[in-house]
Amino acid sequence: MDWLDITPGNSYACEFTVETMLTDQGIPPTLDTDTLDTVGTYSSTGIILVRDVENQLARVQDIKTQREFVVRWQDTTKIDTIEWQENNSS
């Protein structure tokens, strides 16, 4: 799927790569994280929150860390729809 094929109002995810600060475990820091180690390349899968067609950027929420990243469209792959499942637990 291409970025321009996304239909507003539907949910999508993609794989992404971004340069960011990483902990000594090689993951982006969270609020309760270990010390920062270095700037490096981080790859993951994220939920697409916002796309900027004019600048070809997207704000993506990483499913592993829940952090949000702004990524270039060219640094993403495998855009696909998300099918949410209902949580029927009471």
C-alpha positions in Angstrom: 0.0 0.0 0.0 1.2 3.5 -0.8 0.9 6.5 1.6 -1.5 8.2 -0.8 -3.8 5.2 -0.8 -4.6 5.7 3.0 -8.2 6.5 3.6 -8.8 9.1 6.4 -10.8 7.5 9.3 -9.3 4.1 8.9 -6.5 2.6 11.0 -3.1 1.7 9.6 0.3 0.5 10.7 3.7 0.3 9.1 7.2 -0.8 9.7 9.6 2.1 10.3 13.2 3.0 10.8 14.3 6.2 12.7 17.5 7.7 14.1 17.0 8.3 17.8 18.6 8.1 21.2 18.9 4.5 22.4 19.5 3.0 25.8 22.3 0.6 26.4 19.9 -2.2 25.5 19.4 -0.7 22.1 15.8 0.5 22.5 14.4 4.1 22.7 14.1 5.4 26.3 10.9 5.5 28.2 10.0 7.5 31.4 11.4 4.7 33.6 14.3 3.8 31.3 17.9 3.0 31.9 20.6 5.5 31.0 21.0 6.7 27.5 23.9 5.2 25.5 24.1 6.5 22.0 22.2 7.8 18.9 21.4 4.9 16.7 19.0 3.3 14.2 15.8 1.9 15.6 13.4 -0.3 13.6 9.9 -1.4 14.7 6.2 -1.5 13.8 3.9 1.4 14.6 0.4 2.6 14.4 0.1 5.6 12.0 -1.4 8.5 13.9 -1.0 11.4 11.4 0.4 11.8 7.9 1.7 15.0 6.4 1.2 14.7 2.6 2.9 18.0 1.9 6.2 17.1 3.7 5.9 13.3 3.3 6.2 12.7 7.0 4.1 10.6 9.5 3.7 10.5 13.2 3.8 6.8 14.3 3.3 5.2 17.7 5.7 2.4 18.3 3.9 -0.7 19.5 6.8 -1.9 21.6 7.6 1.3 23.6 4.4 3.3 23.0 6.7 6.3 22.1 5.8 8.4 19.1 8.2 9.2 16.3 8.0 11.4 13.3 9.3 9.4 10.3 9.9 10.1 6.7 7.7 8.2 4.3 10.8 6.8 2.6 11.8 5.2 5.9 8.7 3.1 6.1 7.5 -0.2 4.6 4.6 -2.6 4.7 1.8 -0.1 5.3 -1.4 -2.1 6.0 -4.8 -1.8 7.6 -5.4 -2.6 11.3 -8.3 -4.7 12.3 -9.1 -3.9 16.0 -10.6 -6.7 18.1 -13.2 -6.1 20.7 -12.3 -6.7 24.3 -15.2 -8.6 25.8 -13.8 -9.0 29.3 -15.9 -7.5 32.1 
